[in-house]
Amino acid sequence: MEGCEGRAAFVLLLANRLGVMRIAGGKLGGYRAGAFLLFAMLAGAAVSAEPVPAENVAQLLDDTESVKTADYASFIRQLHELENRTSELSESQTWRLRYLEGWQAAYIGQNDKAKPLLEAVIKQGPDSGLRIKATSVLINLLGVEHHYKEAFEYLDHALENLPQLNDAEARAHILGEASQLLTEAGQYDLAAAYAKQIIASYPSGRYNCLGHLYELDAAVLGGKASLPDEVFQDALDRCLSIHEILPADTIRRDMAIQALQQNKLDKALSVLEGHYEEVKQISYSQLTAEYEVLLAQAYWNKGNAALAQKYASATVDIASKSDFIDPLVKAYQLLYQIERQSGNLRDALAYHEKYVAADKGHLDDIREKALAYQVVKQQVETKKIELEELNRQNQILELQQALDHKAVVTSRLYITLLLTVLASIAFWLYRLKRSQLRFMRLARRDGLTGIFNRQHFVEEAQQTLRYGAKSLRGACLVLIDLDHFKDVNDTHGHVVGDSVLRQSVAICQQHLHSSDVFGRIGGEEFGILLPECTIIQGLERAEQIRLAFQATASDEPGSVALTASFGVASTAHYGYDLRRLLLAADSALYRAKRDGRNRVVISMDEQTPRAAASADGSKPTDAHPYANSPE
């Protein structure tokens, strides 16, 4: 059953990288669904045969595991038979049954049932290969639930025990997991190193094909120097020689990505169009969506807006149903650009809102993976140093006992040396602790400006609003968006753009109180929560900041004229729900942008007249119920 197990390995490992399944907003979308979809597809490609009825439970166990991806119906039937014959199982066979039950629970999405079964096998199973297989499945489940720190901890433990593992199939599983998970965390060199181990261990066959695929993924997604066509062709030949179509088409996707990076549009289109129908016939939605969004990008770069819109819309149809975040983000961005170029500003705005929302979620997920990897890495280093310190202390105790019998000067000197080493280790432990604290700060702060990032701003703002609600003290939310910031980047470059963002933060901080909550919402947009603040006070403070921005404008050649638009919402009109305040302030901000920018607009509920204050002294106007204008 090498073919069945090889396909199972490919499904589990490839799906982990693709992030096919996410659980967000009540949707079931991620790599588990994609993996099991592939299981069903590959079962159709496998040789269909009814398993021979087993005369003993050992044979039945082998048959059950061998058909779990090739014939799921037979797998379920034989699993029930095993559960009815538990009295005939030995202890090791019982643990194998628990692994199969955990696998089956994961297959149908019963994570609460699967996790304790798999964890029990990992901790108490008598066979190292079985423990590694259970670890591989559990890592996938933890990724589905966005528990990346636990996933990396299990992966580190499995890799630590890898030298003692004799099960070749289990080794390939965990090396593939390592390569894919590290690629997701942005550790491309380390991911490529694990892929090379798979290639070295399997000079030919299915795992060799997968090893080359993982290595190419790490290189292309990591933005390495251009790979020669011969490298891609060699990997393709290895997969096609054993009729592995899906990994071959995935390699072609990487070829198209590199061609687009090099602006070789005809080459990218040749690869994508030549195998697009084949990918659709495979019925693997994730790869189909990736092909379609790459086709849309290529046609857009060639100036064919009609075909670009066709493939981008097809991408949205697939990706939005299964929560395929990366192609969905790219498709929304393209559709926004297409509609904006066509002059359909309302549709462009709608696509831009969807793009921003999807992109923020995608970036938060990537940041969470990278931070989880760094935290686990620091924990591992700290554990190693602590073990070294314990060993040194034991050596000191042994030497002290020896000194009771022999007062040897050289032994005393050696103790002094060991104490010095211990002091050095304590110093490094201190530095590692500081490094861990630094990573925690980075998780809360925006890397460019040093103020709260979106996630921590939301947490702090919600806490402040809860306190305000209990004490019946009002608050105002102010959203700030820099005017014409895209023009600054296009005209002066991103270095000047970054400087403008830092200057904007400095201007705002000059007018903030110690109790105000200030954060970067995204791009050139900032948010300020003003506790114990009436709507009039909120308007006055927003106007002060607006005038401070306006005062920085200069007529000198080459200088950047800096103004901002403001949207204000008060708890007096929208209550203490942060989401309602954000929507109201966002609507007011959109009106400020649409009415000419460089102004403050207040949003009030439908029962209350709405007012606006602007730089040109115009009369108050109603806030318009639209979201941000795409800048």
Steps between C-alpha positions, in 0.01 A plus 500: 500500500794736434288699256221565750732599781709717271189689394395536862842648585474743211151609605584559863831676434401708199174604660687630804696743280207611290298596808199356321287490811445777751231524764402866503169673532318169530628377162670168462766579247866378536748239442302216659212539252748531216687193621188287525377624162827376359461170684171442320648603165807282532283210607338514157843489337616205708442138405158415637479163666305358789731403791531132569308408817747470785525177693670669798505849649864564397410458132182703552703787650736500201211493252314777684796739501588422138155597365432809709581734210422267210158368609356698789177298512696175550716677758194596709351150473823331610558756776161413651590132478824565688313693770271198543803269541702700755522197729722329238748792477837507670618817676698625197206420267266693731721810467497459122119489507495821703718666235258392226205630705680834544575516127135429416376769744737751340376393156142601577601813694432377856807672648380476861491122465813467285738704716485294826531174301806622309659657810461170688672311216784757493559477876443128565517316166757217504618549139706806398372491141139501621574793731649700212197430277269619777719809547472578127119494513490703823726770354249539217210530745684764705564695180128485416419654839778762462688357801834552326709508817380151602552377143864614505552345845379160378708535184814582701447197724452273197815632330695447822409129492554465124854347520361201695209447255534198269157528333582649156142602427463678835833682439372630166177618667670705769771641270228612262306658787814685607571632150141617441444654844832688487420631152174641641694663785740667255802281592574412138865390536416259781197371308721431197749311721227258615383457140857405403497233773193343339670507158817343643302226679288419194707521176193409294130438532214700648681648800785615274239683287351663812843596634578688177160669518561620858847625410364700204222644718751626757716655226221666300288619793815616679587729208835337428702576188343379176510122462607356162231336290697175526433484875124517449512254210700246703242512781217471245659196334538325836131548584365425153706182473291353785175661374473748787297766317399718796854570628609555138231765451602657831860524372365667185324752723838586655645537148225748415557696823870541415419597140264773626765624741736534201224665289519212248126517438486281186693224676269515803189489282638208299553294817165594656278472192668175392392323821200702625244249368701213650497670841123556480448130418692405815225685694743634759348840575804656668734443205228604252459831683877555499521435124210738435640787705842461330326509160316815609827666607674407175219632280475819706872564456457444124221759493212256436253622763212284375683167547655624824151574636371161379766299684498725809122455532540123458759505779258681733223246421725214615712662772216676685311172542796315653680792666817474286646824633810562284337472153192682633709800611673522162171464309328777698797730443490438123123552478537828690768618252290391200183676619692812595661516156156456341360789705260280702594663830216350706595144397867586543431618856310180582787283373754713685314449829501122444868507406599696812299270731641181346856636490494603865386152606763339279782716640389438860511123437849520346624714790357250751685210334831687491469607864409146610813365330725757669346440845545122477854546371583716802345244736710221349820705534416587861433135583836394356687763700315406820600135448861605450484701821369197694782288362754760608351515848528121531864521397561765767340279766719208399811713516404638841464145629844420364645803677380362832748215446768676296566869542646535154564852378432410140153371592425832670607682185276276293203584726575868450501447127169316514349780709612744234330286237184494712509879524528518121206263462295712743584805291383327181181387675438864593551604137268226377233615747533855371472369146176318589358821651600684183304253288196557722534878448529449124174306507326811639676784319501613138850435364528832313347758736535335843135560597234232561430272202140437394449189716631657822322830432171308477573314828595819690208696355249230595636490855477881530142498365397227748631717785321804356174307474514399866572856616263659243779721370486594134774446243576597140665299225702695242614339173776682306597438138791684332396686184658396169745266671519274193624799300776551758618140453476521120677838479761483774539128566421273796791632711342847502159338550625321813645830627162671444325226703743546790461881479120458508523289817720765663246774413215300655696412815557872573123536552425175688439443871651215697163320514436516121532179296694559176572240230566441132191342344668417169695675224464875547199473735522563879253477785473691830257413780443802727358388839286734713439717197178663371423533130585874509832431672571226246435742214725764656788258558471354150503854358816580700676201348373588151638853533832355620516287184413798283769711667770261378425583131784685328537681169866399463579294186514127569322527836199280584174682575339301782128519582255250643128425512318411822187302589359529855241283676379525862366245746218748564357402161630146438551350843810321626524236224838554329378345175212752472733788583747387232227475237361842592841671508593326174184636333583851622858464378378396155281813484799715600706346218217539248424862593853615425725359774684698772191520718329349805159333466287381791274197464175492694212252511193534280305673778747786538616766251854436381771766493836549330788736559740570215814694429324735254235608752209345310165440670435178690382214280364149555743208513453268202445127583791371286831339597856627431581649165778293330815705508 
